[in-house]
Amino acid sequence: MTVHDVARALPGIDDLRDHCRGLATLDAVLCPEWEYRFFSFDAHWAEGEQLASMRDGMGSEFSIVFSAAGAYVRGFDHRSLMSPWARPDVPAVWPGVVDEVPDVFRAYVCEPAFCEKDGVPTVTCCVWREAGDTAWRAGAVGFPEGGDGDPDGADVLFELLVDRSPQAYAAWASDYFETSVDAEAVRAVLTGRPLRRQLVAALNPDAELADLAADIERIG
């Protein structure tokens, strides 16, 4: 799967935002230590902008900026042959990855939070969707030859955005957090049910709803 397959599989902007909120909420309940979570959501990232993000702790990550203009999605797989730092010469974004990003999203390409200190964007795959558009878009990328069918990292990076089933997250979280995760409790969070004490306990008996107040406020 490449970024073009991801673009065809993602839901609409509002549904994607709700799903990202759900993932961040689930991670907050299952893992009190923020630094060990995969998914996060900042409803107050900047004026008029919200940020969904993922980091795997090994250098790969994604960020999604939601704004009145639409949504901009940046992914980075540190192992990809398309990494700016996999080039034999000067680090540079792989041709086509961000070349066609519309003007309304161009500032995000060079956003310092999404770049290295030298200003090179940390990106191997990118999709976007303007408000009112009927589909997600990606640039015309010529992928490197060889590899394992995931040249830009999109398959792994966006796995739980493409498969949005409760079972997919429950299986992933059970493995990552090394605990049994109730798929029906996951479903309740992903479908937007209120995060009440009983639901928190079904996901993590050691978690207290009161301790999640700051996370809930940040996630929105």
C-alpha positions, 0 to 999 in steps of 0.5 A, a space after each residue: 500500500 502506498 500513499 495513493 491507496 491511503 488517499 482512496 481509503 480515508 474517510 471524510 475530514 470530519 470523520 477522520 478528525 473524530 477517529 483521531 480523537 478516539 485513538 488519542 482518547 483510547 491511548 490516554 486511558 490505556 497509557 497514563 504516561 504521555 511519552 509512551 503513547 502512540 496517538 495524540 490530539 491537540 484541539 488547541 494546537 494553534 488558532 483555528 487549527 487542530 493537530 492529530 499525531 502519531 509517533 512510534 518511539 523509533 523515529 516514524 510519525 505522522 501529523 494531521 492538521 485540521 483547519 478551515 481550509 481542510 486537512 493536511 496529512 504528513 507521514 514520515 517513515 525513518 526506514 523508507 528509501 524515500 526519506 530525505 536522509 536516504 539520499 546519497 547527496 544533500 538531504 531533500 524531500 523525495 520528488 513529487 511527495 509535496 510538489 503539488 500541495 495546494 497553496 492553502 497548505 504550503 505553510 505546513 510543508 515547512 512548519 518547523 514542527 514538521 522539519 529538521 533543524 536545517 529546515 528539511 521537511 521530515 516527510 516520506 508521504 503526504 495527502 491533503 483534502 481541501 474543505 468541500 473537496 470530494 476526495 483526498 489528493 496525493 502528488 504524482 510520486 515515482 516510487 523507488 524500485 524494489 522494497 517491500 510494497 510499502 516504499 513510502 511507509 504509508 501502509 504502516 503509518 496509516 494502518 489504523 486510519 485505513 482500518 478503523 474497526 474497533 477490532 483493529 485498534 484492540 488487537 494493536 493495543 493489546 500487543 503494544 501495551 501488553 494487556 487485553 483490550 476490550 473491543 466493545 469498549 474501544 467501539 464505544 470510544 470510537 463512536 463517540 460515547 461519553 467517557 464515563 467511569 464504567 467505560 474507563 474501567 472496562 478499558 483500564 481498571 487502573 485508570 481514574 476518570 478524574 486523572 484524565 481531565 487534562 487529556 480530555 480537555 486537550 483532545 477536545 
